[in-house]
Amino acid sequence: MPNGILPVMFTGFDPGLPLERARTIPNTWYASAEVAAAEREAVFARTWQLVGRAEQVAAPGAFLTADIAGEPVLVVRGEDGVLRAFFNVCRHRAAPIKTESCGQAAKLRCHYHGWTYDLAGKLRGTPEFDGVEEFPKEGNGLVPMAVAEWGPFGFVHLTQPAEPLADFLRPLPGWVESRGGFGNLTWKARRTYDLACNWKVYVDNYLDGGYHVNTVHPALAGVLDYREYKTVCDGKTVVQSAPLKPAEGDAGRTRTGDLAAYWWVYPNLMLNLYSGVMDTNLVLPLGPDRCRVVFDFYFAAGTPDDFVRESVAVADQVQAEDVGVCEEVQRGLNSRSYTTGRFSVKRENGGYYFHQRLGRALLGSGGSLGG
């Protein structure tokens, strides 16, 4: 967007308005390939992104792969114990180095033409490449990216990070530590859902301050004290919380303790925490009108298997309810009758906080919001 001239697609939203006067981002931002391409660069390439579990790459030679808004990523633990991340792209013809989601390797070998790299990303083998001039191996290793760990999670950054991971996540790490850390939470299961909606529709739904809980999630509504539901925006996070109350059924048995806390980290990560239970939601764009939501489920060590199954089933039911409404919203956003909406001042400050940060990134204002 040179010379400060914005395409028409990126106009129509003012992130500087107070909540009482604010409008949502325009409907075109949920359907445009141009916006999706801009988000890939201005949003996903400029933020720390959850890429996997630290336990997956704990041992030397362990690796995992991921895709972040179209960018292939490879994370590997070196023989020296150092965790490294690279673009999962061979320097010869751009084939992936590793196609498995995770595994163990003594070296990194491209399956296309057999080029080989060591676990530090250095190019070691180039079959039948004798005679090629002006090709130093030392300058053609895998292209690195920043990688960091926090708790049970691994993160990468596609470009040079503006700040360390701990600062990016602030104040989430401090809140977790104040409640005893991650303790003995252990990963137990994963569920993946593909939705016919833009990734931002899913985030909007998550950040509406519980506005839809009573109408869309009857079982979950039974365990949350909606009158005390609070939303706090700080840094690049939003935390929604509510006291829990006794309830019947699977939701009542698996959602216990004093508090439900729903953390969102800009732009696409959510952590849902109850007593002895945590699940993470990672929302990945697949196109202007498609996204994938990856749920990982963690439980305190020693949690009975039947409790795990019940808890995952509760989350699966909530997700099924959210899928339905999110896909309905995507269809409605394509209507000629709708351009922008308004925010509930009482409930939807978190949703506007998301739109403000997203809008400033896309509009290139250079402004900062909350640190």
Secondary structure, DSSP 4 states (H G I P E B T S, - for coil): -GGGPPPGGG-S--TTS-GGG-BPPPGGGGT-HHHHHHHHHHTGGGS-EEEEEGGGG-STTEEEEEEETTEEEEEEE-TTS-EEEEES--TTT---S--SSEEE-SSEE-TTT--EE-TTS-EEE-TT-TT--S--GGG-SPPEEEEEEETTEEEEESS--SS-HHHHHTTHHHHHHHTTTTTTEEEEEEEEEEESS-HHHHHHHHTSTTTTHHHH-HHHHTTB-GGG-EEEEETTEEEEEEEB---SHHHHHHS-SSEEEEEEETTTEEEEEETTEEEEEEEEEEETTEEEEEEEEEEETT--HHHHHHHHHHHHHHHHHHHHHHHHHHHHHTSTT-S--B--TTT-HHHHHHHHHHHHHHHT----S--
